[in-house]
């Protein structure tokens, strides 16, 4: 495919340029510069695998070993990893220490409690968890993510879908990425259009798992793709990790009242679990609109992060802060380009490093 060849060539060119800049000492010079000291890198992660989630979706999940390697690179470059709130206060006062970084995790899946928190504690690094609370306390996986995972686990099978969705979808070869993705989308849309409750979605997911030969009871027991429960949220909060806002239902309605309700419900749930009032926010899926900013301020939110890649500076709007969404396929040297600041200081390199399509303002 021409698009794939172009993407592969771009990846090769990117790595060649990055490698050259590193070898001639550009990484070190930029990392030690006043320019970098005046900027904050906010890193975004989603989850660490409890099993093989990183093989299913390397865009969203890391293995524990791969994440450890990232932390080792932060230590190698002597980065100052700060709690998000403190980092933003220092940024506002132009008092950031050298190579400042803040680490954030979106959604709050229970692998943060089981995998990420112990690793972060080992390195002495703080982090912020943006928690979506609707699934907290429910012993069931998050439906859209789990449908994709179950379909991937069953990719050796051809399944008849007539008992799953009322359509003429027919048989689906789960070994075909295109057919698998079509079926996942059809199942998610069916659940939404049918107005299935959380329990109804879990029942549908269990039926699908049985059809493709996945042990759904074991998946639930191991907490794969589940949101942290109240005890786990309280534990990570007590350990010093900040638990912040990500909406209750992982959505940002265009209606002001519904939008504010998402924040209110989310904040109330978090406060009940941590005893603390969250004031920092992350746009679900990175989707943000200017209309949301006054609503967030009305709700007492003091900062909001996007998925638009970049480093934050004193001039950045705290309600639309950039973040680098780190993913498993990103090479170690490319990651170093971000933490040193090289990734954004050269416009031509930035165009190579930033995806053609990112979650930005709608």
ZAMARGU-4260 file (C-alpha; in steps of 0.2 Angstrom, whole numbers, plus 5000, padded with zeros to 4 digits):
<rodrens>
0) 5000/5000/5000 | 5007/5017/4995 | 5001/5024/5012 | 5010/5011/5022 | 5026/5013/5012
5) 5026/5032/5015 | 5023/5029/5033 | 5038/5017/5034 | 5049/5029/5025 | 5044/5043/5036
10) 5048/5031/5051 | 5066/5027/5044 | 5069/5046/5041 | 5063/5050/5058 | 5075/5038/5066
15) 5090/5043/5056 | 5088/5061/5060 | 5085/5058/5078 | 5100/5046/5079 | 5111/5059/5070
20) 5106/5073/5082 | 5109/5062/5097 | 5127/5057/5091 | 5132/5075/5088 | 5127/5080/5105
25) 5111/5090/5101 | 5101/5080/5114 | 5113/5085/5128 | 5114/5103/5123 | 5095/5106/5122
30) 5092/5096/5138 | 5104/5108/5148 | 5098/5123/5140 | 5088/5137/5148 | 5075/5135/5134
35) 5071/5117/5141 | 5071/5123/5159 | 5057/5135/5155 | 5046/5121/5149 | 5037/5106/5156
40) 5034/5090/5148 | 5018/5081/5153 | 5018/5063/5149 | 5002/5053/5146 | 5000/5034/5148
45) 4985/5023/5149 | 4989/5006/5156 | 5002/4992/5160 | 4997/4975/5155 | 4991/4962/5167
50) 4993/4949/5154 | 4995/4953/5135 | 4985/4969/5133 | 5001/4978/5126 | 5001/4965/5112
55) 4983/4968/5108 | 4984/4987/5108 | 5002/4994/5109 | 4995/5012/5107 | 4986/5011/5124
60) 4996/4998/5134 | 5014/4995/5139 | 5022/4980/5147 | 5029/4982/5164 | 5047/4980/5157
65) 5044/4993/5144 | 5038/5006/5156 | 5052/5002/5168 | 5064/5006/5153 | 5055/5023/5151
70) 5058/5027/5170 | 5076/5022/5168 | 5078/5035/5154 | 5070/5049/5164 | 5083/5044/5178
75) 5097/5043/5165 | 5093/5061/5159 | 5092/5067/5177 | 5074/5073/5174 | 5065/5082/5189
80) 5048/5072/5190 | 5036/5083/5199 | 5018/5081/5205 | 5007/5089/5191 | 5000/5103/5203
85) 5017/5108/5209 | 5024/5108/5191 | 5010/5119/5185 | 5013/5131/5199 | 5032/5132/5196
90) 5028/5134/5178 | 5017/5149/5181 | 5031/5157/5192 | 5045/5153/5180 | 5053/5142/5193
95) 5054/5125/5185 | 5070/5115/5189 | 5080/5107/5175 | 5071/5095/5163 | 5054/5095/5172
100) 5042/5081/5169 | 5025/5077/5175 | 5018/5059/5173 | 4999/5056/5170 | 4989/5041/5168
105) 4972/5042/5159 | 4956/5032/5164 | 4962/5024/5180 | 4962/5005/5176 | 4966/4994/5190
110) 4983/4990/5182 | 4989/5007/5189 | 4987/5000/5206 | 4994/4983/5202 | 5008/4987/5190
115) 5012/5006/5188 | 5011/5012/5206 | 5024/5000/5213 | 5036/5004/5198 | 5034/5023/5201
120) 5037/5021/5220 | 5052/5011/5216 | 5059/5026/5206 | 5052/5039/5218 | 5042/5047/5205
125) 5025/5055/5208 | 5010/5053/5195 | 4993/5059/5192 | 4978/5047/5188 | 4964/5055/5179
130) 4950/5044/5184 | 4934/5041/5175 | 4922/5034/5189 | 4907/5026/5181 | 4915/5009/5181
135) 4923/5011/5198 | 4917/4997/5209 | 4910/4987/5195 | 4918/4970/5193 | 4917/4971/5174
140) 4929/4977/5160 | 4926/4993/5151 | 4915/4988/5137 | 4922/4996/5121 | 4940/4991/5126
145) 4935/4974/5132 | 4926/4970/5115 | 4941/4974/5105 | 4952/4963/5117 | 4941/4948/5117
150) 4940/4949/5097 | 4959/4950/5097 | 4960/4935/5108 | 4949/4925/5097 | 4957/4929/5081
155) 4960/4911/5076 | 4941/4909/5074 | 4927/4912/5062 | 4912/4916/5071 | 4893/4918/5066
160) 4887/4934/5073 | 4868/4932/5071 | 4866/4928/5089 | 4876/4944/5094 | 4869/4958/5084
165) 4852/4960/5075 | 4859/4963/5058 | 4865/4954/5042 | 4883/4955/5047 | 4885/4936/5045
170) 4901/4926/5048 | 4916/4936/5054 | 4934/4930/5052 | 4943/4937/5067 | 4960/4933/5059
175) 4956/4947/5047 | 4960/4964/5056 | 4948/4973/5045 | 4933/4961/5048 | 4938/4960/5067
180) 4937/4979/5068 | 4921/4980/5059 | 4913/4968/5071 | 4920/4977/5086 | 4912/4993/5079
185) 4896/4984/5076 | 4895/4977/5093 | 4898/4994/5102 | 4886/5003/5091 | 4873/4989/5094
190) 4875/4991/5113 | 4873/5010/5111 | 4858/5010/5100 | 4849/4997/5110 | 4852/5007/5126
195) 4860/4993/5135 | 4864/4995/5153 | 4881/4992/5161 | 4875/4975/5166 | 4867/4972/5148
200) 4884/4976/5140 | 4893/4964/5152 | 4881/4951/5147 | 4884/4954/5129 | 4902/4954/5132
205) 4901/4937/5141 | 4891/4930/5127 | 4904/4936/5114 | 4919/4929/5124 | 4910/4912/5125
210) 4908/4912/5107 | 4926/4915/5103 | 4933/4904/5116 | 4939/4917/5129 | 4937/4913/5147
215) 4927/4928/5153 | 4926/4923/5171 | 4945/4922/5172 | 4946/4939/5163 | 4935/4947/5176
220) 4944/4938/5190 | 4961/4945/5185 | 4953/4962/5183 | 4959/4964/5165 | 4953/4981/5158
225) 4943/4986/5174 | 4943/5003/5182 | 4950/5004/5200 | 4938/5001/5214 | 4936/5012/5229
230) 4949/5003/5239 | 4962/5003/5226 | 4958/5022/5222 | 4960/5026/5241 | 4976/5016/5242
235) 4985/5025/5227 | 4979/5041/5234 | 4986/5037/5252 | 5002/5032/5243 | 5004/5050/5237
240) 4997/5049/5219 | 4985/5062/5214 | 4968/5057/5208 | 4960/5069/5197 | 4945/5073/5185
245) 4941/5063/5169 | 4922/5065/5169 | 4911/5052/5176 | 4906/5043/5160 | 4921/5047/5149
250) 4912/5059/5139 | 4911/5078/5136 | 4893/5083/5131 | 4890/5099/5121 | 4876/5104/5133
255) 4882/5114/5147 | 4871/5106/5161 | 4876/5089/5155 | 4894/5094/5154 | 4894/5101/5172
260) 4885/5086/5178 | 4899/5075/5172 | 4912/5085/5182 | 4901/5086/5197 | 4897/5067/5197
265) 4916/5063/5194 | 4922/5075/5208 | 4909/5068/5221 | 4914/5050/5217 | 4933/5054/5218
270) 4931/5064/5234 | 4921/5050/5242 | 4935/5038/5239 | 4950/5049/5243 | 4944/5062/5255
275) 4952/5075/5243 | 4944/5088/5231 | 4951/5086/5213 | 4954/5102/5203 | 4964/5096/5188
280) 4955/5089/5173 | 4959/5078/5157 | 4949/5079/5141 | 4942/5061/5138 | 4950/5055/5122
285) 4959/5072/5121 | 4943/5080/5112 | 4942/5098/5118 | 4932/5113/5112 | 4934/5131/5117
290) 4916/5131/5124 | 4922/5119/5137 | 4934/5131/5145 | 4922/5143/5154 | 4912/5128/5159
295) 4928/5120/5167 | 4932/5136/5176 | 4914/5138/5182 | 4916/5120/5189 | 4932/5125/5199
300) 4945/5117/5187 | 4962/5125/5187 | 4970/5115/5173 | 4965/5104/5159 | 4977/5093/5148
305) 4974/5088/5130 | 4982/5075/5119 | 4990/5088/5108 | 5009/5084/5108 | 5021/5098/5114
310) 5030/5105/5130 | 5020/5118/5141 | 5028/5135/5143 | 5023/5150/5154 | 5013/5156/5139
315) 5003/5140/5138 | 4984/5141/5142 | 4982/5130/5158 | 4965/5124/5151 | 4972/5117/5135
320) 4989/5110/5141 | 4999/5100/5128 | 5005/5082/5133 | 5015/5069/5124 | 5005/5053/5123
325) 5019/5039/5125 | 5015/5023/5116 | 5024/5006/5115 | 5030/5008/5097 | 5039/5024/5101
330) 5058/5020/5101 | 5069/5024/5116 | 5078/5037/5106 | 5062/5045/5101 | 5056/5046/5119
335) 5073/5054/5123 | 5070/5067/5110 | 5054/5072/5119 | 5061/5072/5137 | 5076/5083/5131
340) 5065/5094/5121 | 5074/5091/5104 | 5057/5084/5098 | 5049/5101/5098 | 5063/5114/5096
345) 5066/5110/5077 | 5050/5113/5067 | 5055/5100/5053 | 5058/5086/5066 | 5042/5091/5075
350) 5033/5088/5059 | 5040/5070/5058 | 5037/5066/5076 | 5019/5073/5078 | 5006/5061/5069
355) 4997/5068/5055 | 4981/5067/5065 | 4980/5070/5083 | 4966/5072/5095 | 4964/5090/5095
360) 4950/5104/5096 | 4934/5098/5088
</rodrens>
